[in-house]
Amino acid sequence: MDLFEKCKGFYSDPKVAQKYGYPTNPRTAQALGLFPFFIPIEQSEGTEVFIDGQKYIMIGSNNYLGLTGHPNVREAAIEAIRKYGTSCTGSRFLNGTLHMHIELEERLAKWTGMEAALVFSTGFQVNLGTIPAIMDRNDIIVTDKEVHASIIDGVRMAKAQKNVHARYFKHNDPGDLDSILGGLDKDPGKLVIVDGVFSMGGDISPLSEIVPICKKHGVRFLVDDAHSLGVLGGGRGTAHHFDLAGQVDLIMGTFSKSFASIGGFIAGPKEAIHWIQIFARSFMFSASLPPPNVATVLACLDVMEQEPERIERVNKIGERVRTELRGMGYNIGHSQTPIIPIVIGDIMDTMKAWKIMFAAGIYTNVAAPPAVPPNASLLRTSYMATHTDEQIDRVLETFKRLKNQIHLPS
């Protein structure tokens, strides 16, 4: 069979789309004007974007602190280009390490309360490289069932490379984790992995219950704080949110959210970080993070330290939106953060809801299978510290009208 046959069938045969995890044919949504993906943005001012000359309020960005437009952050990136150019054009092992990479790693370790940190070129690469690097043959990984795709792929890589075994506990269920760990052989090394904040539901992993369970069973614990840094614990992440700084073994973070850049890092004990530095293939065989991106993150750390009111503001906005949406009868799941899902279920109904919001000048996101379970499609909304009260008023008024224009489950 020709490898490309499935590509043609993906757009012509609904069964092919469903086989590969898509419950509906993308062409159907396109023909109805309901396709919400790959929309080119002409200009962005953080809370507002321009598309085809029209202005939209952005409630679909992970720019939680609104730092992509901060003048100090922008100037830091520009100055780094002036000094170093646009790229290091090499791996960190070779010509790709600058003094600013080392400075950033030291500051991230301090910010998260860990001994050391290592910067990768993307957040996805952190999990893809760290997980198989730290595991050994026949070790065991136990993850929450709703962890990010980068963790899922990191686990798959570890299974393929080292015959690592994987188990999965019920979402945010410490009791199930305790039961699973209690039933495992004591000899293999074990690693528990969770998201600090889950990227679709906006709910927080209960570290105050999970950390004691990991200590009880003598297992290591990795928290993916991609959506927690800049939001929880005074911006320092989930462990600080629960007053558990230093009691988590590894903390992963990304720069494409609150840090207004791209890239990621892993932080933990010096020996473990050095091991990952030597053995993580996604670190070893990738060009290093470009100078303007490094400078951006350093500048964002400065802003977080100097302007803590941004962190307070984004959480205040999140609390207001959650309260009012629940009052309108929306199903927002168990959100506890500025990530607030509107759970609709049917993918076509979700796309229709997206279209109504878009027509009203509100830019949000559709999350559909395989990003979410079947029949659990949702609008993924997320908010920034720089949203004005007037913008939030308009967003909430639009959601009020939406309830009357389309059937939505409560």
C-alpha positions in Angstrom: 0.0 0.0 0.0 1.2 3.5 -0.8 2.0 5.4 2.4 0.2 8.5 1.2 -3.1 6.7 0.6 -4.2 7.4 4.2 -3.4 11.1 3.6 -5.9 11.3 0.8 -8.5 9.3 2.7 -8.2 11.5 5.7 -10.1 14.2 3.9 -12.5 12.0 1.9 -13.4 9.1 4.2 -14.7 9.8 7.7 -13.6 6.3 8.8 -10.0 7.2 8.1 -10.2 10.4 10.2 -11.8 8.4 13.0 -9.1 5.7 12.8 -6.4 8.4 13.5 -8.3 10.0 16.4 -10.3 12.7 14.7 -14.1 12.3 15.3 -15.0 14.4 12.3 -13.6 15.1 8.8 -11.6 18.5 8.8 -13.0 19.3 5.4 -16.6 19.2 6.8 -15.7 21.8 9.3 -13.9 23.9 6.7 -16.9 23.8 4.3 -19.2 25.0 7.1 -16.8 27.8 8.1 -16.2 26.1 11.5 -12.5 25.2 11.2 -10.9 26.9 14.2 -7.2 26.0 13.5 -4.2 27.6 11.7 -5.8 31.1 11.6 -3.0 33.5 10.7 -2.6 36.5 13.1 -1.4 39.7 11.5 -0.5 41.6 14.6 -0.6 41.0 18.4 -0.7 43.4 21.3 -1.0 40.7 23.9 -4.7 40.9 24.9 -5.7 41.9 21.4 -4.8 40.5 18.0 -5.6 41.5 14.5 -6.9 39.1 11.8 -7.9 40.2 8.3 -7.8 43.8 9.6 -10.3 43.0 12.5 -9.5 43.3 16.2 -10.2 40.4 18.5 -9.9 40.1 22.3 -7.4 37.2 22.9 -8.6 34.6 25.5 -6.7 31.7 23.9 -3.1 32.5 24.8 -0.7 31.1 27.5 0.8 34.6 27.9 -0.4 34.6 31.5 1.5 37.6 32.7 1.2 39.5 29.4 5.0 39.8 29.2 5.4 39.4 25.4 4.7 43.1 25.2 6.6 44.3 28.2 9.0 47.0 27.1 11.9 45.7 29.2 11.4 42.2 27.8 11.3 43.3 24.2 14.4 45.5 24.6 16.3 42.6 26.2 15.6 40.4 23.2 16.6 43.1 20.8 19.9 43.8 22.7 20.8 40.1 22.7 20.4 40.0 18.9 22.7 43.1 18.7 25.3 41.4 20.8 25.1 37.7 19.7 23.1 37.6 16.5 20.0 35.4 16.1 21.4 32.0 16.8 24.3 30.0 18.4 24.1 27.5 15.4 25.3 24.6 17.5 24.6 22.2 20.4 25.3 23.2 24.0 28.0 20.5 23.9 29.9 22.3 21.2 29.7 26.0 20.4 26.2 26.6 21.7 26.8 27.6 25.4 26.9 31.3 26.2 27.4 32.9 29.6 23.7 33.9 29.5 22.7 30.2 29.3 24.6 29.5 32.5 23.2 32.6 34.2 19.7 31.6 33.2 20.1 28.1 34.6 21.4 29.5 37.9 18.5 31.9 38.2 15.9 29.2 37.4 17.4 26.9 40.0 17.1 29.7 42.6 13.6 30.7 41.4 12.3 27.1 41.8 14.2 26.4 45.0 16.3 23.6 43.4 20.1 23.0 43.3 20.6 23.1 39.6 18.8 23.6 36.2 19.3 22.7 32.6 17.8 24.7 29.7 16.5 22.9 26.6 15.5 24.4 23.3 11.8 23.6 23.7 9.6 22.5 26.5 8.5 19.3 24.7 12.2 18.3 24.4 12.6 18.6 28.2 10.2 15.7 28.8 11.2 13.8 25.7 14.9 13.8 26.8 14.7 13.8 30.6 12.4 10.9 31.2 14.3 8.3 29.2 17.6 9.7 30.4 16.9 9.4 34.1 15.2 5.9 33.9 17.1 2.6 33.6 16.1 -0.8 32.3 13.0 -2.3 34.0 12.4 0.8 36.0 8.8 1.9 36.5 7.1 5.2 35.7 3.7 6.1 37.1 1.8 9.1 35.7 -1.5 10.8 36.1 -3.8 9.7 33.2 -4.1 13.2 31.9 -0.5 14.4 31.7 0.7 16.4 28.7 1.6 14.8 25.4 5.3 15.5 25.9 5.2 13.3 29.0 3.3 10.6 27.2 5.9 10.6 24.4 8.8 10.7 26.9 7.4 7.6 28.6 7.0 5.9 25.2 10.6 6.7 24.4 11.7 5.2 27.8 9.7 2.1 27.1 11.2 1.7 23.7 14.8 2.4 24.6 15.1 0.7 28.0 12.1 -1.5 28.5 10.8 0.8 31.2 7.4 -0.2 32.5 4.5 2.4 32.8 1.4 2.6 35.0 -1.3 5.2 35.1 -3.3 6.4 38.1 -6.8 8.1 38.0 -6.7 11.8 37.4 -5.8 13.7 40.5 -6.6 10.6 42.7 -3.8 10.2 45.3 -5.6 7.1 46.7 -5.3 5.3 43.4 -1.6 6.4 43.2 -1.0 5.0 46.7 -2.6 1.7 45.7 -0.6 1.3 42.6 2.7 2.1 44.3 1.9 -0.3 47.1 1.5 -3.1 44.6 4.8 -2.7 42.8 8.0 -4.6 43.2 10.3 -2.8 45.6 13.5 -3.3 43.6 13.1 -1.3 40.4 13.6 2.5 40.4 10.3 4.4 40.2 9.3 7.9 39.1 5.9 9.5 39.5 5.0 12.3 37.1 2.2 14.8 37.1 1.3 18.2 35.6 1.3 20.9 38.3 -1.6 22.6 36.4 -3.3 20.5 33.8 -3.3 22.4 30.5 -6.8 21.5 29.3 -8.8 21.5 32.6 -6.9 24.2 34.5 -7.0 22.1 37.7 -4.1 21.7 40.1 -2.4 18.5 41.0 -2.8 17.8 44.8 0.9 17.8 45.7 0.1 18.1 49.4 -1.2 14.5 49.2 1.0 13.2 46.5 4.4 14.2 48.0 3.8 12.2 51.3 2.7 9.2 49.2 5.9 9.3 47.1 8.0 9.6 50.3 6.2 6.7 51.9 7.0 4.4 49.0 10.5 5.8 48.4 9.9 6.9 44.8 11.1 10.0 43.0 8.6 12.7 41.9 8.6 15.0 38.8 6.2 17.9 38.4 5.6 19.5 35.0 5.1 23.1 35.9 4.7 24.4 32.4 1.4 26.1 33.2 2.2 26.8 36.9 5.3 29.0 36.7 4.2 32.6 36.7 0.8 31.7 38.1 1.1 29.6 41.3 3.2 30.0 44.4 4.0 33.6 43.7 5.1 32.6 40.2 7.5 29.9 41.5 5.2 26.9 40.7 3.1 24.3 42.3 5.5 23.1 45.0 5.7 26.7 46.4 1.9 26.9 46.1 1.6 24.0 48.6 4.6 25.2 50.7 6.5 22.1 49.5 9.6 23.8 48.1 12.5 21.4 48.0 10.3 18.4 48.5 9.8 17.7 44.8 12.7 15.9 43.1 12.4 17.3 39.6 10.6 20.4 38.3 10.1 20.9 34.6 9.1 24.3 33.1 8.6 25.9 29.8 9.3 29.4 28.5 6.4 29.6 26.0 3.8 30.6 28.6 4.5 33.1 31.4 8.1 33.6 30.2 7.1 35.0 26.8 9.6 33.0 24.8 10.2 29.5 23.8 12.3 26.7 25.3 12.2 24.9 28.6 14.2 23.5 31.6 14.5 20.8 34.1 15.6 21.5 37.7 16.6 19.2 40.5 19.7 17.9 42.4 23.0 18.7 40.9 24.0 15.1 40.2 20.7 14.3 38.5 20.8 17.5 36.3 24.4 16.7 35.3 23.3 13.1 34.4 20.5 14.5 32.2 22.9 17.0 30.6 25.1 14.1 29.5 22.4 11.5 28.5 19.3 13.4 27.3 19.4 13.0 23.5 17.0 15.8 22.8 19.4 18.2 24.6 22.6 16.7 23.2 21.5 16.7 19.5 19.6 20.0 19.3 20.9 23.5 18.7 20.9 25.6 21.9 18.3 28.1 22.8 18.9 31.3 20.7 20.3 34.4 22.5 17.1 36.6 22.2 15.0 33.8 23.7 17.4 33.4 26.6 17.5 37.2 27.2 13.7 37.3 27.1 13.4 34.7 29.9 16.0 36.5 32.1 14.1 39.7 31.6 10.8 38.0 32.5 12.4 36.7 35.8 13.3 40.3 36.6 9.7 41.4 36.0 8.2 38.6 38.1 10.5 39.7 41.0 9.8 43.4 40.5 6.1 43.3 39.6 4.4 40.6 41.7 1.1 42.4 41.2 0.9 40.8 37.8 0.7 37.3 39.4 -2.0 38.5 41.7 -3.9 40.2 38.9 -4.0 37.1 36.6 -5.3 35.0 39.5 -7.9 37.6 40.4 -9.1 37.6 36.8 -9.3 33.8 36.8 -11.3 33.8 40.0 -13.8 36.3 38.6 -14.3 34.5 35.3 -14.7 31.1 37.0 -17.3 32.5 39.4 -19.3 34.2 36.7 -19.2 31.4 34.2 -20.4 28.9 36.9 -23.1 31.4 37.7 -24.3 31.3 34.1 -24.5 27.5 34.3 -21.4 26.6 32.3 -19.5 23.4 32.9 -16.0 24.6 33.6 -14.8 21.3 35.1 -12.6 21.6 38.1 -10.6 24.7 37.0 -8.7 26.5 39.7 -6.5 28.7 37.6 -6.7 31.2 34.7 -7.1 28.2 32.4 -10.9 27.8 32.2 -12.5 25.2 29.9 -16.0 25.5 28.6 -16.9 21.8 28.4 -19.4 21.2 25.6 -18.9 17.6 24.5 -19.8 17.3 20.8 -17.1 18.5 18.5 -19.4 20.2 16.0 -21.3 22.0 18.8 -18.0 23.1 20.2 -16.9 24.5 16.8 -20.3 26.3 16.4 -19.7 27.9 19.8 -16.2 28.9 18.8 -17.6 30.5 15.6 -20.1 32.6 17.6 -17.4 33.9 19.9 -15.1 34.6 16.9 -17.9 36.5 15.1 -18.3 38.6 18.3 -14.6 39.5 18.2 -13.4 37.0 20.8 -10.5 34.7 20.0 -10.6 31.4 21.9 -9.4 27.9 21.2 -11.1 24.6 20.4 -9.7 21.5 22.1 -11.0 18.3 20.4 -9.9 14.6 20.3 -7.2 13.5 20.5 -6.2 16.4 22.7 -9.2 15.6 24.9 -11.2 12.3 25.4 -14.0 11.4 22.9 -17.1 13.5 23.4 -15.3 15.9 25.7 -14.6 18.7 23.3 -14.3 22.1 24.8 -13.4 25.8 24.4 -10.1 26.3 26.1 -10.1 29.9 27.4 -7.1 31.4 29.3 -6.5 34.8 30.7 -3.7 37.4 31.1 -2.7 39.8 33.8 -2.9 42.6 31.2 -6.6 42.0 30.3 -8.6 45.1 31.3 -11.8 44.9 33.3 -13.6 46.2 30.2 -12.2 43.4 28.1 -13.3 40.8 30.7 -16.7 42.5 30.9 -17.1 42.1 27.1 -16.0 38.4 27.2 -18.5 37.6 29.9 -21.3 39.4 28.1 -20.5 37.4 25.0 -20.7 34.1 27.0 -24.1 35.2 28.3 -25.4 35.6 24.7 -23.7 32.3 23.7 -25.9 30.4 26.2 -29.0 31.5 24.3 -27.6 30.8 20.8 -26.6 27.2 21.1 -27.5 24.3 23.3 -24.8 23.8 25.8 -24.7 21.3 28.7 -24.4 22.7 32.2 
